[in-house]
Amino acid sequence: MLRIVFIILVLPLLYLSAYGQDVNAEIASAFEQEQYQFLLDFENKEALNASSYFTLGFVNYKSSQDAKALAYFDLAVHEDPAIADYHFYQAMCNLYLRNFNKAEAGILKAINLHDNNPLYQIAQGDIYYNQNKLLLALPCYEQAIKIEGCPDRAYVMKSQLLADLGYLNQAIKAYEYALGKVDPFDEGYTDCLFNLGMIYIENYDYERAISILSQLVELRPLDYEVMAKMVQSYYALNDFENAEKWKQKIYQGYKSGLLPKQMNEMFCFDQFIFEGHKIMAFESFNEPDNNLYYKHIFYVVSPDGKIQFSIQTEHSTLISSLNKHYVLGKTQNGGHSSYFEHLFEKDFDYIQLKKAVMDVFGRK
């Protein structure tokens, strides 16, 4: 979750007009001069005013030292409970420390003191979202959007929540609207593109998915997971020519050592449903000389998400002696079967291979 911080970093100084004590003036001066390490190491035992406690808490908050920051924010709230920002940052620390009840109580106090700050509404949504209280979180982001100067994140979170709740048509509209509001150079923009692309894939709208994911890969040209989604979408449309272009980019990433860890050995190039089972097709990079290897592995996944067995194209010297490149095999519960009626060239027709996989799947 993004750490919410006000852009105007002089905020803690708004209440420093009457420090009264030299130590409070020293803290204010150190913050103004960006002497943050001095403030992080500060251990003065004297009683400070509320703004000094807040400044020390803010610097620790920015450094992700939430427990230490919270102690200072607690003191600031105790000294001056009428400042909404004190309650806001106190609530955010409690959120990061997963003290949800205290976080909720704090953010409600901040909103009661100042109900027109979109950051407060976003924070309230985050507190509910992290507790999986999605129906409570949604109106918080919607309320933030109504406030002038609302950060981009509210648009992204509203869209994500609608998708999480299963309101896919509303989520699509929200994501499309968010793309017109969010800064294209912001991470939230690429999040919108990715999530919208996934919704289109889930709705079997592969042409729109390709259009969206193409924009995403232009912004993230080394995002090989997105490229794999492009491949899957083209396979769903039986557009193997364009799928091959993206597969070659993935192979280039493999040769350059740029693939994410989960793609180091293989990548998913197709997914489809057959007889109530999800079948996920992976392609392996490894092709050892003169050794048995599996190139295309179709994992059969049961409705409860468990892999039941796999059907794969297998290469070996035996198959080469038959002037073919692959035979279709099946692996289940440690056992293995080969189906020599299903032999394929290296450059096979994928539709024929897919039919053969379904044939093997249907055998009892």
Secondary structure as UniProt FT lines:
FT   TURN            9..10
FT   HELIX           11..15
FT   TURN            17..18
FT   HELIX           22..32
FT   TURN            33..34
FT   HELIX           36..40
FT   HELIX           50..62
FT   TURN            63..64
FT   HELIX           66..79
FT   TURN            81..82
FT   HELIX           84..96
FT   TURN            97..98
FT   HELIX           100..113
FT   TURN            115..116
FT   HELIX           118..129
FT   TURN            130..132
FT   HELIX           134..145
FT   TURN            148..149
FT   HELIX           152..164
FT   TURN            165..166
FT   HELIX           168..179
FT   TURN            180..181
FT   TURN            184..185
FT   HELIX           187..202
FT   TURN            203..204
FT   HELIX           206..219
FT   TURN            221..222
FT   HELIX           224..236
FT   TURN            237..238
FT   HELIX           240..255
FT   TURN            256..257
FT   HELIX           261..263
FT   STRAND          266..274
FT   TURN            275..276
FT   STRAND          277..284
FT   TURN            289..290
FT   STRAND          293..301
FT   TURN            303..304
FT   STRAND          307..315
FT   HELIX           317..321
FT   TURN            322..323
FT   STRAND          326..332
FT   TURN            333..334
FT   STRAND          335..344
FT   HELIX           350..362
//
